[in-house]
Amino acid sequence: MNVARIALVTGANQGLGRALAEGLAARMDAADLVLLTGRHAQRVAEAAAEVAEAAGTRSQVQGRVLDVADTAGIADFAAELWDSYGGVDLVFSNAITRLTPDRSQSAMADEFIDVSNTATHAVLRSFGPMLRPGGRLLVVASTLGALGHLPERLRPLFDGATLDQVEEAVESWRSAIHSKTVQEAGWPRWLNVPSKVAQVAAVRAVAAERRDSDLASGTLVAAVCPGMVDTATSRPWFSDFSHAQTPDEAARAVLDLALTPGVDPAMYGELIRFGRVVPWYSGKPPVEQDLLLTP
């Protein structure tokens, strides 16, 4: 297959991931390849066929089965793409596990952490080194990823941390959940808060190591917040969707960031929302009802 650029979207069967894949297929060139991935073979195949049909001859589209909770599978997939294409140009780490009000946060913790955090670490480790000059590696996060949303005593675990240290902090949090010591250790009860902070911290850790070379080559590593999106994941938690975006609307600013050449050094390694940096030290520990209003 004659391929110029390679774009990869994880968690692309539905919602924002699907919209990102569709947007890439519509805006990239005929020699470019968009890879959309998910855990379920039939859903992936159906989504890929529909995205390819919508794109027409604009770009090439393929669906690939990838369970991001399988870190070895992520590494194998990266190695396969390296052997086939010698690198990737655009990577969106977007997969997420749906939280539901009918299950306790602790009951959902392992799957949520595996998909949102362990997978993010694996994507950064596996795809970061094979990102081509001028490429983009974007982790979909949230404004809850600002460090100030954590209690002050926990912030040193993530501030200025290496990727290994972020991973250790996440596993310490997981252990506290299982040992029922979350409250005495100071961790928020809501999974989204430490998870999103850890995602942004992981991006910052990788970006700090490669900043100079990436800026010289026009390459961007960053976290992105798409804002509030009306999806099946958010529906159980919100009553007012008057200000919510459709997945297609939410994808636009993220795609603009990904497909615009060049890199603003002020945005490199940061959390970006609608083209603006969300300061790392911003935010404050939210009370429970506020979490339902934070995209």
Phi, psi and chi 1 to 4 in degrees:
 res  aa     phi    psi   chi1   chi2   chi3   chi4
   1 MET       -  130.9  179.6 -173.8  -64.0      -
   2 ASN   -84.5  108.6 -178.7   23.8      -      -
   3 VAL  -127.1  132.9  172.1      -      -      -
   4 ALA   -92.0  -64.2      -      -      -      -
   5 ARG  -115.2  148.2  -69.0 -178.7  -64.4  174.0
   6 ILE  -115.3  125.5  -55.1  -72.1      -      -
   7 ALA  -119.8  135.0      -      -      -      -
   8 LEU  -125.5  131.9  167.8   66.3      -      -
   9 VAL  -126.3  120.9 -174.7      -      -      -
  10 THR   -88.3  153.2   67.3      -      -      -
  11 GLY    61.3   48.1      -      -      -      -
  12 ALA  -106.1   15.3      -      -      -      -
  13 ASN   -71.6  -31.0  -70.5  -21.1      -      -
  14 GLN  -154.6  175.6   58.1 -172.6  -17.9      -
  15 GLY    59.7 -142.8      -      -      -      -
  16 LEU   -62.1  -40.8  178.4   65.0      -      -
  17 GLY   -59.6  -43.4      -      -      -      -
  18 ARG   -62.7  -42.7  169.5   68.7  174.3  -93.3
  19 ALA   -64.4  -37.7      -      -      -      -
  20 LEU   -64.5  -43.7  -70.9  171.0      -      -
  21 ALA   -62.7  -42.8      -      -      -      -
  22 GLU   -64.0  -42.4  -70.2  176.6  -15.4      -
  23 GLY   -64.8  -40.9      -      -      -      -
  24 LEU   -63.2  -45.9  -73.2  168.4      -      -
  25 ALA   -61.6  -33.7      -      -      -      -
  26 ALA   -78.9  -26.6      -      -      -      -
  27 ARG  -106.8  -12.9  -66.4  169.9   64.1  170.5
  28 MET   -89.3 -179.0  -65.7  177.6   74.2      -
  29 ASP  -100.0  168.6  -61.6  -32.9      -      -
  30 ALA   -61.6  -27.7      -      -      -      -
  31 ALA   -87.4   -0.4      -      -      -      -
  32 ASP   -92.8  153.7  -61.7  -29.7      -      -
  33 LEU  -121.7  126.6  173.4   62.1      -      -
  34 VAL  -104.7  122.2  177.3      -      -      -
  35 LEU  -107.2  116.3  -65.1  168.1      -      -
  36 LEU  -107.3  137.2   61.5   88.6      -      -
  37 THR  -127.2  158.8   72.8      -      -      -
  38 GLY  -169.6  177.1      -      -      -      -
  39 ARG   -85.3  -25.8  -71.8 -175.5  -67.3 -178.6
  40 HIS  -105.8  118.8  -56.6  -72.6      -      -
  41 ALA   -56.7  -46.5      -      -      -      -
  42 GLN   -65.3  -43.1 -177.5  174.6  -11.4      -
  43 ARG   -63.9  -40.4  -65.2  178.3 -169.9  172.0
  44 VAL   -62.9  -46.2  169.1      -      -      -
  45 ALA   -62.1  -43.5      -      -      -      -
  46 GLU   -65.1  -43.7  -69.2  171.1   -6.8      -
  47 ALA   -64.1  -42.9      -      -      -      -
  48 ALA   -63.0  -41.3      -      -      -      -
  49 ALA   -63.8  -41.7      -      -      -      -
  50 GLU   -69.6  -40.6  -69.5  167.5    1.7      -
  51 VAL   -66.4  -40.4  171.4      -      -      -
  52 ALA   -64.6  -40.6      -      -      -      -
  53 GLU   -64.4  -42.1 -178.3  178.1    4.7      -
  54 ALA   -65.8  -35.5      -      -      -      -
  55 ALA   -74.8  -25.6      -      -      -      -
  56 GLY    63.0 -126.8      -      -      -      -
  57 THR   -96.4    9.7   58.7      -      -      -
  58 ARG   -63.5  -45.3 -177.5   65.9 -174.8  171.7
  59 SER  -155.7  168.0   57.8      -      -      -
  60 GLN   -90.0  144.1  -56.6  169.7   59.1      -
  61 VAL  -133.3  134.4  179.4      -      -      -
  62 GLN  -135.7  146.2  -71.9 -175.7   10.5      -
  63 GLY  -103.2  138.1      -      -      -      -
  64 ARG  -134.5  137.4  -57.6  -68.3  -67.3  -88.3
  65 VAL   -78.3  124.7  175.3      -      -      -
  66 LEU  -148.5  116.7  177.9   65.4      -      -
  67 ASP   -93.2  106.9 -178.4   -4.4      -      -
  68 VAL   -69.9  -13.7  -64.2      -      -      -
  69 ALA   -72.7  -11.8      -      -      -      -
  70 ASP   -98.3   94.3  176.3    9.4      -      -
  71 THR   -64.9  -33.9   56.0      -      -      -
  72 ALA   -65.0  -36.1      -      -      -      -
  73 GLY   -64.6  -37.5      -      -      -      -
  74 ILE   -63.4  -45.7  -68.3  174.3      -      -
  75 ALA   -62.4  -41.3      -      -      -      -
  76 ASP   -64.7  -40.6  -70.3  -15.9      -      -
  77 PHE   -65.5  -41.5 -173.9   42.6      -      -
  78 ALA   -61.7  -42.7      -      -      -      -
  79 ALA   -63.8  -38.0      -      -      -      -
  80 GLU   -63.1  -44.2  177.5 -172.3  -20.2      -
  81 LEU   -66.7  -35.8  -66.1 -175.7      -      -
  82 TRP   -63.6  -45.7  176.4  -98.1      -      -
  83 ASP   -63.9  -36.1  -70.0  -18.7      -      -
  84 SER   -83.1  -37.0  -61.8      -      -      -
  85 TYR  -128.1   -9.0  -55.0  109.7      -      -
  86 GLY    74.5   19.0      -      -      -      -
  87 GLY   144.6 -179.9      -      -      -      -
  88 VAL  -133.9  159.0  -68.0      -      -      -
  89 ASP  -112.0  -34.5  -60.2  -81.6      -      -
  90 LEU  -136.6  126.0  -63.6  161.1      -      -
  91 VAL  -130.5  123.8  177.9      -      -      -
  92 PHE  -111.1  112.5  -68.4   91.5      -      -
  93 SER   -90.0  102.6 -178.8      -      -      -
  94 ASN  -125.9  -10.7  171.4   70.9      -      -
  95 ALA   -61.8  144.3      -      -      -      -
  96 ILE  -150.6  151.6 -171.2  170.0      -      -
  97 THR   -99.2  135.5  -69.9      -      -      -
  98 ARG   -74.6  127.9 -174.0  178.5  -57.6  174.3
  99 LEU   -90.7  140.8  -64.2  173.7      -      -
 100 THR  -129.3  143.4   56.6      -      -      -
 101 PRO   -64.9  -18.6  -19.7   32.2      -      -
 102 ASP   -83.9   -2.2   59.3  -27.7      -      -
 103 ARG  -124.2  146.3  -64.3 -179.4   64.2 -160.5
 104 SER   -70.1  153.7   70.4      -      -      -
 105 GLN   -59.6  -41.1  -63.0  -83.2  -58.1      -
 106 SER   -65.6  -34.2   59.0      -      -      -
 107 ALA   -67.5  -27.4      -      -      -      -
 108 MET   -96.5   -1.4  -64.4 -178.7  -76.9      -
 109 ALA   -61.3  -49.1      -      -      -      -
 110 ASP   -60.9  -49.6  -82.3  -33.4      -      -
 111 GLU   -63.7  -40.9 -176.7  179.9    1.3      -
 112 PHE   -63.7  -46.5 -170.5   83.6      -      -
 113 ILE   -65.8  -41.2  -67.3  170.4      -      -
 114 ASP   -59.8  -43.0  -74.9  -15.3      -      -
 115 VAL   -80.9  -41.1  172.1      -      -      -
 116 SER   -83.5  -34.5  -64.7      -      -      -
 117 ASN  -112.9  -56.9  -63.1  105.4      -      -
 118 THR   -57.7  -40.1  -52.9      -      -      -
 119 ALA   -66.8  -39.1      -      -      -      -
 120 THR   -59.8  -44.4  -64.9      -      -      -
 121 HIS   -59.8  -44.0  -54.7  155.8      -      -
 122 ALA   -65.9  -39.9      -      -      -      -
 123 VAL   -63.6  -44.6  168.0      -      -      -
 124 LEU   -61.8  -42.5  -71.4  165.2      -      -
 125 ARG   -71.2  -38.6  -75.4 -165.4  172.4  100.1
 126 SER   -84.3  -39.5  -64.8      -      -      -
 127 PHE   -98.9  -22.0  -71.6   99.9      -      -
 128 GLY   -56.3  -49.1      -      -      -      -
 129 PRO   -66.7  -18.7  -23.4   35.2      -      -
 130 MET  -106.3   13.4   56.4 -174.2  -72.8      -
 131 LEU   -73.9  125.6 -161.8   62.3      -      -
 132 ARG   -74.8  157.6  -68.6  169.5  176.3  160.7
 133 PRO   -54.0  135.7  -26.9   35.6      -      -
 134 GLY    82.5    3.1      -      -      -      -
 135 GLY   -78.8  178.0      -      -      -      -
 136 ARG  -136.4  130.0  -55.8  -74.8 -170.7  -98.5
 137 LEU  -124.8  108.1 -160.0  168.4      -      -
 138 LEU  -120.0  125.8  -58.0  176.2      -      -
 139 VAL  -102.0  120.4  173.3      -      -      -
 140 VAL   -76.7  118.9  177.4      -      -      -
 141 ALA  -128.8 -135.0      -      -      -      -
 142 SER  -162.4  162.4  160.3      -      -      -
 143 THR   -64.6  -17.9   53.8      -      -      -
 144 LEU   -65.0  -10.7  -72.9  174.9      -      -
 145 GLY   -76.3   -6.2      -      -      -      -
 146 ALA   -68.0  138.6      -      -      -      -
 147 LEU   -59.5  -32.9 -172.9   65.2      -      -
 148 GLY   -62.3  -14.6      -      -      -      -
 149 HIS   -75.9  -13.8  -69.8  -59.5      -      -
 150 LEU   -87.3  150.9  -86.5 -176.1      -      -
 151 PRO   -56.7  146.7  -26.5   35.4      -      -
 152 GLU   -57.2  -36.4 -170.6  170.1   -5.6      -
 153 ARG   -65.6  -22.4   64.0 -170.0  -79.9 -164.5
 154 LEU   -94.2  -14.2  -63.9  173.4      -      -
 155 ARG   -60.7  -37.3  -65.1  172.2 -165.7  172.0
 156 PRO   -60.2  -21.2  -25.9   36.6      -      -
 157 LEU   -64.9  -26.4  -65.8  173.3      -      -
 158 PHE  -116.3  -19.8  -61.8   99.7      -      -
 159 ASP   -78.2  115.6 -168.3   19.7      -      -
 160 GLY    73.1   16.0      -      -      -      -
 161 ALA   -77.9  152.8      -      -      -      -
 162 THR   -79.0  169.6   65.6      -      -      -
 163 LEU   -62.6  -39.7 -175.4   54.6      -      -
 164 ASP   -60.9  -40.5  -75.3  -14.7      -      -
 165 GLN   -69.1  -37.0  -71.2  168.7  -24.6      -
 166 VAL   -61.5  -44.3  171.2      -      -      -
 167 GLU   -61.8  -41.4 -163.9  161.4   50.1      -
 168 GLU   -62.5  -40.7  -70.6  170.9    6.3      -
 169 ALA   -64.3  -40.7      -      -      -      -
 170 VAL   -63.4  -42.1  168.1      -      -      -
 171 GLU   -70.1  -31.4  -68.6  -50.7  -47.8      -
 172 SER   -64.3  -41.9  174.0      -      -      -
 173 TRP   -61.7  -45.8  167.3   43.0      -      -
 174 ARG   -59.1  -43.4 -170.8 -159.2  -62.3  -97.8
 175 SER   -61.9  -38.6  -64.4      -      -      -
 176 ALA   -65.1  -35.7      -      -      -      -
 177 ILE   -62.8  -47.1  -66.3  170.8      -      -
 178 HIS   -69.6  -33.0  -72.6  -56.1      -      -
 179 SER   -88.7    1.7   63.5      -      -      -
 180 LYS    59.7   37.1  -58.7 -173.2 -176.0  -23.9
 181 THR  -114.3   19.2   58.3      -      -      -
 182 VAL   -58.0  -46.0  165.5      -      -      -
 183 GLN   -65.5  -46.4 -174.8  171.8   -4.0      -
 184 GLU   -70.4  -26.2   60.8 -169.0   79.6      -
 185 ALA   -80.6  -12.2      -      -      -      -
 186 GLY    93.5    4.4      -      -      -      -
 187 TRP   -74.6  140.2  -68.0  103.0      -      -
 188 PRO   -62.3  148.5  -20.6   31.9      -      -
 189 ARG   -69.5  -35.4 -175.5  177.5   71.3   86.3
 190 TRP   -76.4  125.4  -78.6   76.6      -      -
 191 LEU   -61.5  -34.1  -62.9  174.4      -      -
 192 ASN   -60.8  -31.3 -109.5  -27.8      -      -
 193 VAL   -68.3  -62.7  177.7      -      -      -
 194 PRO   -63.7  -31.7   15.4  -24.7      -      -
 195 SER   -63.2  -46.9  175.9      -      -      -
 196 LYS   -70.0  -39.2  -63.7  -52.8 -179.2 -172.9
 197 VAL   -59.7  -42.6  170.6      -      -      -
 198 ALA   -64.8  -37.9      -      -      -      -
 199 GLN   -61.0  -48.0  -79.4 -173.5  -45.9      -
 200 VAL   -67.0  -39.2  176.7      -      -      -
 201 ALA   -61.7  -38.1      -      -      -      -
 202 ALA   -64.3  -42.3      -      -      -      -
 203 VAL   -62.5  -44.6  169.4      -      -      -
 204 ARG   -62.6  -37.3  -68.6  174.6   64.6   85.6
 205 ALA   -63.6  -47.3      -      -      -      -
 206 VAL   -67.2  -42.5  170.3      -      -      -
 207 ALA   -62.6  -37.0      -      -      -      -
 208 ALA   -62.3  -32.5      -      -      -      -
 209 GLU   -76.3  -25.8  -65.6 -178.8   -9.4      -
 210 ARG  -121.6   10.9   47.3 -173.5  -65.7  160.2
 211 ARG   -54.3  -52.7  179.6 -177.8  179.2   89.7
 212 ASP   -61.0  -47.6  -69.3  -17.0      -      -
 213 SER   -68.4  -36.6   60.3      -      -      -
 214 ASP   -68.1  -43.6  -82.4   -6.9      -      -
 215 LEU   -63.3  -35.5  -70.0  178.3      -      -
 216 ALA   -66.7  -30.1      -      -      -      -
 217 SER  -102.1    3.5   65.4      -      -      -
 218 GLY    72.4   28.4      -      -      -      -
 219 THR   -99.2  140.8  -56.6      -      -      -
 220 LEU  -121.9  127.1  176.8   63.2      -      -
 221 VAL  -118.4  124.0  174.7      -      -      -
 222 ALA  -160.1  165.6      -      -      -      -
 223 ALA  -101.9  150.1      -      -      -      -
 224 VAL  -131.5  143.1  -68.3      -      -      -
 225 CYS  -113.9  117.9  171.3      -      -      -
 226 PRO   -81.1   -5.0   30.7  -35.2      -      -
 227 GLY    85.9 -175.5      -      -      -      -
 228 MET   -72.6  127.6 -176.3  176.4  176.8      -
 229 VAL  -124.1  135.1 -171.3      -      -      -
 230 ASP   -83.0   98.3 -173.9   -5.1      -      -
 231 THR  -136.4  172.6   65.9      -      -      -
 232 ALA   -63.3  -26.0      -      -      -      -
 233 THR   -71.0  -39.6  -61.4      -      -      -
 234 SER   -87.5  -23.1   57.6      -      -      -
 235 ARG   -53.8  -42.4  -85.9  -79.6  165.0 -178.4
 236 PRO   -66.3  -15.7  -20.3   32.8      -      -
 237 TRP  -106.4  -11.2  -61.0  100.6      -      -
 238 PHE  -123.5  145.6  -62.9   89.7      -      -
 239 SER  -106.8  -24.4   58.1      -      -      -
 240 ASP  -114.3  109.6 -178.8    5.7      -      -
 241 PHE  -107.6   20.1  -79.4   83.6      -      -
 242 SER   -65.6  -25.5   59.8      -      -      -
 243 HIS  -107.3    6.6  -61.1  -68.7      -      -
 244 ALA   -78.6  151.8      -      -      -      -
 245 GLN   -96.6  155.1  -51.8  163.9   96.3      -
 246 THR   -73.8  160.8   66.5      -      -      -
 247 PRO   -55.2  -39.8  -30.0   37.9      -      -
 248 ASP   -62.5  -41.6  -73.0  -15.5      -      -
 249 GLU   -65.4  -42.7  -69.7  168.9  -20.2      -
 250 ALA   -65.8  -30.0      -      -      -      -
 251 ALA   -72.3  -23.0      -      -      -      -
 252 ARG   -60.5  -51.1  -72.5  172.8 -167.3  161.4
 253 ALA   -65.2  -35.9      -      -      -      -
 254 VAL   -66.3  -42.8  179.4      -      -      -
 255 LEU   -67.5  -38.1  -69.9  168.0      -      -
 256 ASP   -59.3  -43.5  -72.5  -16.3      -      -
 257 LEU   -62.2  -42.3  177.4   67.3      -      -
 258 ALA   -71.5  -34.7      -      -      -      -
 259 LEU  -101.7   -3.1  -64.5  172.2      -      -
 260 THR   -85.5  123.1  -60.3      -      -      -
 261 PRO   -63.9  156.1  -18.6   31.5      -      -
 262 GLY    84.4  165.2      -      -      -      -
 263 VAL  -136.6  128.9  176.2      -      -      -
 264 ASP   -79.7  116.9  179.4   -9.7      -      -
 265 PRO   -55.5  -28.5  -25.4   34.8      -      -
 266 ALA   -67.8  -22.0      -      -      -      -
 267 MET   -94.6  -15.5  -68.3 -172.5  177.2      -
 268 TYR   -64.5  128.6 -175.5   84.9      -      -
 269 GLY    74.7    7.4      -      -      -      -
 270 GLU  -104.2  175.1  -59.7  -69.8  -14.6      -
 271 LEU   -93.5  122.6  172.4   61.1      -      -
 272 ILE  -117.5  131.7  -57.4  167.5      -      -
 273 ARG  -130.1  117.9 -174.4  176.6 -170.9  -94.0
 274 PHE    51.8   43.2  -58.5  138.8      -      -
 275 GLY    79.8    6.2      -      -      -      -
 276 ARG  -124.3  147.4  -63.9  179.4  179.6  -86.7
 277 VAL   -77.5  132.6  171.4      -      -      -
 278 VAL   -90.5  111.8  177.4      -      -      -
 279 PRO   -56.2  135.8  -25.5   35.7      -      -
 280 TRP   -57.8  -38.7  172.7 -126.6      -      -
 281 TYR   -91.6   10.1  -64.2  106.1      -      -
 282 SER   -81.5  174.4   64.6      -      -      -
 283 GLY    89.3  170.9      -      -      -      -
 284 LYS  -148.3  155.6   61.0 -178.3 -180.0  179.5
 285 PRO   -56.2  120.0  -27.0   36.4      -      -
 286 PRO   -80.3  150.0   28.3  -31.9      -      -
 287 VAL   -82.0  162.0  -65.1      -      -      -
 288 GLU   -56.2  -43.7 -174.2  167.0  -50.8      -
 289 GLN   -67.8  -27.0   58.6  -94.7   32.9      -
 290 ASP   -68.0  -28.5  -70.2  -19.8      -      -
 291 LEU   -62.4  -27.3  -68.8  170.2      -      -
 292 LEU   -78.2   -3.0  -58.3 -177.4      -      -
 293 LEU  -117.6    7.7  -57.4  174.8      -      -
 294 THR  -109.0  111.5  -52.9      -      -      -
 295 PRO   -77.5      -   27.1  -32.2      -      -
